[in-house]
Amino acid sequence: MKKILIVVDGVIGRHFIERVIGTQTSENVYYVVQSKDDEPFESYNLARFKFFTFDPTSYYKIANVLKMDFSQAILAMENPIDLEQTIKNIRLYKPNIRIIALDLWNEKSPDDGIEWVNIQQIIALNLIQFLPNIPVLAQNIGLGNGEIMEVLVPFGSSFVYRHIGAIEQNNWKIAAIYRNRQLIIPTDQKMIQPNDKLVLVGEPNVLKSVYRAIKRELGQFPAPFGSKLYLYIDMEIEKTKTIFELVRRSVYIHKKLNKPLLIKVVNPGNIDSLRHIKSYVDTGIELDIVYDGIVDEEIMLRDIRKHHIGLFIVSQKMFSKQAIRSSLYKSNVPVLKLADRSFSTLKKSVVILGEENHVEHISTTIFDVASQLGFDLELIDYVVEDRTNNLRIIEHFNNLSDIFSKSIHVIETEENPIRLLREYDNFLQCLPFTEKMFAHPLKRFLATDTETLYTKLDTYHQLFIPTQI
């Protein structure tokens, strides 16, 4: 929960507060200082808005409010002398606070440490906002077809605190970063910060997807992969008991994530199992049965595209089949493989760090899942000779823990992490969904990384997360 100080006067300031009241976010608390008695605002959330009426040019009065921990201050004032004195008061009490101020006079210097918003820029921005989901595109550079794009990274973005090198950039690249009016040349070690402006270059259609991924807020899993959960059951393969457990656990996950669930049944032949599944059909839970007997792995891909599936749920036995696993890999959506263990009693999700690890690619999804399901998050830091990558990932996870307000537990060990985890009673292992899971048996026998050796923990629940957007 962030505290934001807003100082306003005049018509523009009042309109601004009315717009803020109309926003739906519940993540901020606003402390609004009005310089004179105006008509009180109506229909606002008392828990989100605190109103004060006093002269903000008085240091003594505004200092009492500034005792609280504000993340930023926004000033929309019509008198330039009052605005200048208010800024001095705020800077005197909190010299490092971020200040955004409205420039009505088109005369403020961009180098004075204040983020000035020019009135002409506001008018242009308001006009653009009438066009839905339109990023800033370069018009007079290159082809002008949308292959160059500028994106502002919001604080709650899934890209915040990620290293450039940990972001898959296929058919697109991060060409430049602008931070605090400074140009930063991207390198693999550079980390993206909130409010950075990214200049992206790539295929226009790809950049549209990247734009949506950057703008999406955390805490929305299974977005951006999709909006629905999908349970796949083949009655020729699954035993009756397994079917009952798969349905029960999937319904539990559906309730925890509060996302629609589609249950797909192929090769139906067990009447009791069908009756059991149908008893769960309700608001938010659909059942789709294939009776015609023509079933192939492509049915999964068709359903994922048709129903906008964001999480594929499958049994341990089904995931072990190469053809099924290959189709799921092509789908580019997370796959939750359920083992023969309780899911409702799970308390933790586990991530193994090691050499050639792709964990940072999927870190925001890992946090998202752990936060929504109420799991503790544990990192197993497998000590290797060169720990540079592990330390970088741990730094990244620590930064994300601040965003999610969720602590992480790092276990440093020289012991084989798979052997260590086998001593655990129950957990959800989160790992990247990569081509390593299709390695030749001989290569798998000689491998040391946990992605290739995922079957060693096959008796536990596992979440396989794609590394690309």
C-alpha positions in Angstrom: 0.0 0.0 0.0 1.6 3.3 -1.2 1.0 6.7 0.3 0.8 9.5 -2.2 0.7 13.2 -1.3 -1.4 15.4 -3.7 -1.5 19.2 -3.3 -4.1 21.0 -5.5 -5.9 24.3 -6.0 -8.2 25.6 -8.7 -10.3 23.9 -11.3 -7.6 21.7 -12.8 -6.7 20.3 -9.4 -10.3 19.6 -8.5 -10.8 17.7 -11.8 -7.7 15.7 -11.2 -8.9 14.6 -7.7 -12.3 13.6 -9.2 -10.5 11.5 -11.7 -8.3 9.9 -9.1 -11.5 9.1 -7.0 -12.9 7.4 -10.1 -10.0 5.0 -10.5 -10.5 1.4 -9.4 -7.1 0.6 -7.9 -7.0 -0.2 -4.2 -3.2 -0.2 -3.9 -2.7 3.5 -3.1 -3.8 5.8 -0.2 -4.1 9.5 -1.2 -3.4 12.4 1.2 -5.0 15.5 -0.5 -4.1 19.0 0.6 -6.4 21.8 -0.7 -5.2 25.3 -0.3 -8.6 26.7 0.3 -12.1 25.6 1.3 -13.9 24.2 -1.8 -17.0 22.1 -2.0 -16.3 18.7 -0.4 -15.8 15.7 -2.7 -18.4 13.0 -2.7 -18.6 9.2 -3.1 -15.0 8.5 -2.3 -13.5 5.6 -0.3 -12.7 6.8 3.2 -9.9 4.2 3.5 -8.2 5.5 0.4 -8.5 9.3 0.7 -7.6 11.7 3.5 -8.4 15.4 2.9 -6.7 18.4 4.5 -7.4 22.1 4.0 -4.6 24.5 4.8 -2.0 26.8 3.1 0.8 24.5 1.8 3.1 27.4 1.6 3.3 27.2 5.4 6.2 25.0 6.2 4.9 24.2 9.7 1.5 23.0 8.4 2.7 20.9 5.6 5.5 19.4 7.7 2.9 17.8 9.9 1.6 15.8 6.9 5.0 15.0 5.6 5.8 13.0 8.7 4.3 10.1 6.9 6.2 7.9 4.5 5.1 9.1 1.0 6.3 7.4 -2.1 5.8 10.6 -4.2 4.1 14.0 -4.3 2.0 15.4 -7.1 1.3 19.1 -7.3 -1.4 20.7 -9.5 -1.4 24.4 -8.5 -2.4 27.5 -10.5 -0.4 30.1 -8.7 3.3 29.8 -9.7 4.6 31.6 -6.5 2.6 29.3 -4.2 3.8 26.2 -6.2 7.4 27.3 -5.9 7.2 27.8 -2.1 5.3 24.5 -1.7 8.1 22.6 -3.5 10.7 24.3 -1.3 8.8 23.2 1.8 8.5 19.6 0.7 12.2 19.5 -0.4 13.2 21.0 2.9 11.5 18.2 4.9 11.9 15.4 2.4 14.8 16.2 0.1 14.7 12.9 -1.8 10.9 12.5 -2.4 9.8 12.2 -6.1 7.9 15.3 -7.1 5.7 15.6 -10.1 4.3 19.1 -10.8 2.0 20.7 -13.3 3.6 23.4 -15.5 0.9 25.7 -16.7 3.3 28.4 -17.9 5.6 26.4 -20.2 8.7 27.9 -18.6 10.0 25.3 -16.1 13.5 23.8 -16.5 13.7 20.0 -16.9 17.0 20.0 -15.0 15.7 21.2 -11.6 15.0 17.7 -10.1 11.2 18.1 -10.6 9.3 16.0 -13.1 7.4 18.8 -14.8 4.2 18.0 -16.8 3.7 20.5 -19.5 0.1 21.6 -20.1 0.6 21.1 -23.9 1.8 17.5 -23.2 -1.3 16.9 -21.1 -3.6 18.0 -23.9 -1.8 15.7 -26.4 -1.9 12.8 -23.9 -5.6 13.2 -23.3 -6.2 13.1 -27.1 -4.2 9.9 -27.4 -6.0 8.3 -24.5 -9.2 8.3 -26.6 -7.5 5.6 -28.7 -7.4 2.3 -26.8 -4.2 0.4 -26.2 -2.0 2.6 -28.4 1.7 2.8 -27.4 4.0 5.6 -28.5 5.4 4.8 -31.9 8.2 6.4 -33.9 6.6 8.3 -36.8 9.6 9.9 -38.5 12.2 7.2 -37.9 12.8 4.0 -39.8 9.8 2.7 -41.7 7.2 4.4 -39.5 5.2 1.1 -39.4 5.5 0.5 -35.6 8.9 -1.2 -35.6 10.2 1.3 -33.1 8.2 1.8 -29.9 8.6 3.6 -26.6 7.0 2.0 -23.5 6.9 3.4 -19.9 7.4 0.6 -17.4 4.8 0.9 -14.6 5.8 0.0 -11.0 3.6 -3.1 -11.0 4.9 -4.5 -14.3 6.2 -8.0 -14.7 9.3 -6.5 -16.3 10.4 -4.5 -13.2 13.7 -5.5 -11.6 14.5 -8.0 -14.4 17.9 -8.1 -15.9 18.0 -7.5 -19.7 19.8 -10.7 -20.2 17.0 -12.7 -18.6 14.3 -11.5 -21.0 13.8 -13.6 -24.1 14.0 -11.2 -27.1 13.0 -13.1 -30.2 12.2 -10.9 -33.2 12.5 -7.8 -30.9 15.2 -6.0 -28.8 15.4 -3.5 -26.0 17.4 -0.8 -27.9 17.6 1.9 -25.2 16.6 2.7 -21.6 15.8 6.2 -20.4 16.0 6.7 -16.7 15.8 10.1 -14.9 16.4 11.9 -18.2 19.5 9.9 -18.8 20.2 7.4 -21.7 21.3 3.9 -20.6 22.7 1.5 -23.2 21.2 -1.9 -22.4 23.5 -4.8 -21.4 22.7 -8.2 -20.1 23.6 -7.1 -16.6 21.4 -3.9 -16.6 18.2 -4.2 -14.5 14.9 -2.5 -15.5 13.6 -0.1 -12.9 10.1 1.3 -12.3 9.3 4.3 -14.5 12.0 3.4 -17.0 11.2 4.2 -20.6 12.2 1.4 -22.9 12.8 1.9 -26.6 11.9 -1.3 -28.4 12.8 -2.4 -31.9 11.3 -5.4 -33.7 8.5 -6.8 -35.7 5.4 -4.6 -35.2 3.1 -7.5 -34.4 5.6 -8.9 -31.9 6.0 -5.5 -30.2 2.3 -5.3 -29.7 2.5 -8.5 -27.6 5.6 -7.1 -25.7 3.7 -3.9 -25.0 0.8 -5.8 -23.4 3.2 -7.9 -21.4 5.1 -4.9 -20.0 1.9 -3.1 -19.1 0.2 -6.0 -17.4 0.1 -5.8 -13.6 1.4 -8.5 -11.3 -1.1 -10.7 -9.4 -3.1 -11.6 -12.5 -1.9 -15.2 -13.2 -2.6 -17.0 -15.5 -2.3 -13.7 -17.5 -0.6 -12.9 -19.8 -0.7 -16.5 -21.1 -4.5 -16.6 -21.0 -7.6 -16.2 -18.9 -8.9 -19.8 -18.3 -7.7 -23.0 -16.6 -7.9 -26.2 -18.6 -8.0 -29.8 -17.2 -7.4 -32.5 -19.7 -8.6 -36.0 -18.9 -8.2 -39.1 -21.1 -10.4 -41.8 -19.6 -8.6 -44.5 -21.5 -5.4 -43.6 -19.7 -6.5 -42.4 -16.2 -7.8 -44.6 -13.5 -11.1 -43.7 -11.8 -9.5 -42.7 -8.6 -7.0 -40.5 -10.4 -9.8 -38.8 -12.3 -11.6 -38.0 -9.1 -8.5 -36.5 -7.6 -7.6 -34.5 -10.7 -11.1 -32.9 -10.8 -11.1 -32.2 -7.1 -7.7 -30.5 -7.1 -8.4 -28.5 -10.3 -11.6 -27.2 -8.8 -9.7 -26.2 -5.7 -7.2 -24.3 -7.9 -10.0 -22.7 -9.8 -11.4 -21.3 -6.5 -8.1 -20.1 -5.3 -7.2 -18.3 -8.5 -10.8 -17.2 -9.2 -10.4 -18.0 -12.9 -12.8 -20.0 -15.1 -12.1 -23.8 -15.5 -12.7 -25.9 -18.6 -12.7 -29.7 -18.1 -11.9 -31.5 -21.3 -12.8 -35.3 -21.4 -11.7 -37.5 -24.3 -12.5 -41.2 -24.8 -15.4 -41.1 -22.3 -16.2 -44.6 -21.1 -16.7 -44.5 -17.4 -20.3 -43.4 -16.6 -19.5 -43.0 -12.9 -16.6 -40.7 -13.6 -18.7 -38.6 -16.0 -21.4 -38.2 -13.4 -18.8 -37.2 -10.8 -17.3 -34.6 -13.1 -20.8 -33.2 -14.1 -21.6 -32.7 -10.4 -18.9 -30.0 -10.4 -20.2 -28.1 -13.4 -21.3 -24.7 -12.1 -20.8 -21.0 -12.7 -17.2 -20.7 -13.8 -16.7 -24.5 -14.5 -17.5 -25.9 -18.0 -17.4 -29.5 -19.2 -16.5 -30.4 -22.8 -16.7 -34.1 -23.8 -15.4 -35.5 -27.1 -17.6 -38.5 -28.1 -16.5 -39.0 -31.7 -13.4 -41.0 -30.9 -11.1 -38.9 -33.1 -8.5 -37.6 -30.6 -5.0 -36.4 -31.2 -2.6 -34.1 -29.5 -3.5 -31.2 -31.7 -6.9 -31.0 -29.9 -5.0 -29.3 -27.1 -3.5 -26.6 -29.2 -6.8 -25.9 -30.9 -8.5 -25.6 -27.5 -5.8 -23.4 -26.1 -6.2 -20.9 -28.9 -10.0 -21.1 -29.0 -10.6 -20.7 -25.3 -7.7 -18.5 -24.4 -6.2 -21.0 -22.0 -3.6 -19.7 -19.5 -2.9 -22.8 -17.4 -3.0 -26.4 -18.6 -3.6 -29.0 -15.8 -2.6 -32.6 -16.5 -1.8 -35.8 -14.6 1.7 -37.1 -14.0 1.0 -40.1 -16.3 -0.3 -37.9 -19.1 2.7 -35.5 -18.9 5.1 -38.4 -19.1 4.0 -39.1 -22.7 6.4 -37.5 -25.2 3.7 -36.5 -27.7 1.6 -34.8 -25.1 4.5 -33.0 -23.6 5.6 -31.8 -27.1 2.2 -30.4 -27.8 2.1 -28.6 -24.5 5.5 -27.1 -25.1 4.3 -25.8 -28.5 1.3 -24.2 -26.8 3.6 -21.8 -24.9 1.3 -21.8 -21.8 2.2 -22.9 -18.2 1.5 -26.6 -17.4 0.7 -27.8 -13.9 1.5 -31.4 -13.6 -0.4 -32.9 -10.6 1.2 -35.7 -8.7 -0.5 -38.2 -6.4 -0.2 -35.9 -3.4 -2.5 -33.5 -1.6 -2.7 -30.0 -3.2 -4.9 -28.2 -0.7 -2.4 -28.8 2.1 0.5 -27.4 0.1 2.5 -24.7 2.0 5.5 -23.9 -0.2 6.7 -23.6 -3.7 10.3 -24.4 -4.4 12.8 -23.2 -7.1 16.3 -24.7 -7.6 19.1 -22.4 -8.7 22.1 -23.7 -10.6 24.3 -23.2 -13.6 22.6 -22.5 -16.9 19.4 -21.8 -15.1 16.5 -20.0 -16.8 14.7 -19.1 -13.5 14.9 -15.3 -13.9 12.9 -15.7 -17.1 9.9 -16.9 -15.2 10.4 -15.2 -11.8 7.4 -12.9 -11.9 5.1 -15.9 -12.7 6.6 -17.8 -9.8 5.8 -14.9 -7.4 2.4 -14.5 -8.9 1.5 -18.1 -8.3 2.9 -18.2 -4.8 1.1 -15.0 -3.8 -2.3 -16.1 -5.2 -2.1 -19.6 -3.7 -0.7 -18.4 -0.4 2.5 -20.5 -0.7 5.9 -19.7 1.0 8.6 -19.3 -1.6 11.9 -21.2 -1.1 15.0 -20.8 -3.3 17.5 -23.7 -3.2 20.9 -22.1 -4.0 23.0 -25.0 -5.3 26.6 -23.9 -4.7 28.7 -24.2 -7.8 32.1 -22.8 -8.7 30.9 -19.7 -10.5 28.0 -18.3 -8.4 27.6 -15.1 -10.4 24.4 -16.2 -12.0 22.9 -17.5 -8.7 23.7 -14.3 -6.9 22.2 -12.2 -9.7 19.0 -14.3 -9.5 18.7 -14.0 -5.8 19.1 -10.2 -6.0 16.3 -10.2 -8.6 14.0 -12.3 -6.4 14.7 -10.0 -3.4 13.6 -7.0 -5.4 10.5 -8.8 -6.5 9.7 -9.7 -2.9 9.3 -6.0 -2.2 6.8 -5.6 -5.0 4.8 -8.6 -3.9 5.3 -7.9 -0.2 6.2 -11.6 0.0 9.4 -12.8 1.7 11.6 -15.5 0.3 13.7 -18.1 2.0 17.1 -18.9 0.5 18.7 -22.2 1.4 22.4 -22.4 0.4 23.6 -26.0 0.0 26.4 -28.0 -1.5 24.3 -31.1 -1.4 22.5 -32.4 -4.5 19.3 -30.3 -4.4 17.2 -33.2 -5.8 18.3 -35.4 -3.0 17.6 -32.6 -0.5 14.1 -32.1 -1.8 13.2 -35.7 -1.7 13.3 -35.4 2.0 10.4 -33.0 1.9 6.9 -34.2 2.4 5.1 -32.0 -0.1 5.8 -28.9 -2.3 5.2 -27.4 -5.7 8.3 -27.2 -7.8 8.4 -24.3 -10.3 10.8 -24.6 -13.2 11.2 -23.3 -16.8 9.5 -25.2 -19.6 12.4 -25.6 -22.0 13.7 -28.0 -24.7 15.9 -29.6 -22.2 12.9 -31.7 -21.1 13.1 -33.5 -24.5 16.8 -34.5 -24.1 18.0 -37.9 -25.3 18.0 -40.5 -22.5 21.8 -40.8 -22.7 22.2 -37.0 -22.4 19.7 -37.0 -19.5 21.7 -39.7 -17.8 24.8 -37.5 -17.9 23.1 -34.2 -17.1 23.5 -32.2 -13.9 20.9 -29.4 -14.4 17.5 -29.7 -12.8 15.6 -28.8 -16.0 16.8 -31.9 -17.7 16.4 -34.0 -14.6 12.9 -32.8 -13.8 11.7 -36.5 -13.7 13.8 -37.0 -10.6 11.1 -35.1 -8.7 8.3 -36.5 -10.7 6.3 -37.6 -7.7 5.8 -34.0 -6.6 3.6 -31.4 -8.1 5.4 -29.4 -10.8 4.6 -26.2 -12.6 6.4 -25.8 -16.0 6.5 -22.1 -17.1 7.4 -21.0 -20.6 10.3 -18.7 -20.8 9.0 -16.6 -23.7 6.3 -14.0 -23.8 
